[in-house]
Amino acid sequence: MRYKITFAVGAAVGYVLGTRAGREQYEKLRASARRLSANPAVRNVAESATQTGRQVAGRAYHTVSVRVGDRMPEAVSERVRSLRGRGQGAEDEWGTSNT
């Protein structure tokens, strides 16, 4: 699935960069991408993927910190804490809620 999405994004970028149709085709593609990103199903999938990523990162941090102990760099600890704080119903930079 990831490879299909990567291919589609690459094809879209290639089309935009390589098109000779000009601004009109670019605007059509941009509007289509905007409609896709506004789709509730797409937003739900993106939000659930974000939540899953945060959960996995938290578990990985816990597993590593148990094995590494006090040698865990403070920068890593701060980053994990900031990710946990962002997932508490706040809006992200895309304007979607992480609930």
Summary of the structure (lengths in Angstrom):
residues: 99
radius of gyration: 18.8
end to end distance: 24.6
largest distance: 58.6
contacts: 206
relative contact order: 0.08
helix: 79%
strand: 2%
